[in-house]
Amino acid sequence: MNELDLDVVGHWTEIKLQIIRDYSREYAKILDKQQVIKYFGFIDGFAGAGQHISKTTGEIIDGSPAVVLKIQPQFSHYHFIDLDGKRSEMLRQLSAGRSNVSVYHGDCNKILLEEIFPKFQYKDYRRALCLLDPYKLDPNWEVVKTAGNMRSIELFINFMIMDAKLNVLLNNPEKAQSSQIERMNTFWGDESWRQVSYTKQKGLFGDMEEKVPDQEIAAAYQKRLKEIGGFKYAPEPIPMCSSKGVVIYYLFFASNNQTGEKIVKAIFNKYRKGKRYGH
């Protein structure tokens, strides 16, 4: 594996990987003991190359695919997707010799809906844990809502608020390009993000729109996961911050299983209390 092809990641990514490791381990333990559930999978929609370079230490560290492949007990099957062909090939090298790993090269929004999600029907007693951790505003809301309605799939979702703020959630919303607005519509599912992201304030020349704090937008997405997305449980997300305390993205969890919510709340709170997610 060529180090030049690996992403250099900040401390927030390392904390996210710890969160994924912590929960995936508990998830696998619980599902492995359930006699009625015979098949449970792990899905990574934006899997990357399987390894990263730590910005903190300069060392190569495991990415989410490598992290989860080491967890015991094993998942029944692993589905890794990446849009980049070179990284997909790296994933194949990482999982060489394992018959319970499938690697896909392409758009995860299409692959998840057409090829992977159908394998995890609730009525067939099949379950999956799915990580959707992109660098930009993604995935499509259709993917999220489909998972919620299926009831068999739990999600970790990265809401890339930094991308949204740089391109869509501008102080002057009229300056946002139509292509960027469409991206946000696709991520959010409709145009209602506009109503929750801005408030009207009285100005000298009439009403003015003013952007609300990031945490209010995150809270609205959390509410949306439950009211529109089909999930019973969506605990407060954890903000992933730079060393200067700037929120890069919010990591959400959504599930139809109360046990999953309880475990994730405990994991999120562990990192919140330790102040380890921001520095």
PyMOL commands that set and color helices and strands:
alter all, ss='L'
color gray80, all
select helices_A, chain A and resi 3-5+11-33+64-69+85-94+108-119+122-124+141-150+161-167+173-175+178-188+193-197+214-227+258-273
alter helices_A, ss='H'
color red, helices_A
select strands_A, chain A and resi 7-9+39-44+51-54+60-62+77-82+101-105+126-132+153-159+198-203+206-211+238-241+247-254
alter strands_A, ss='S'
color yellow, strands_A
deselect
rebuild
show_as cartoon
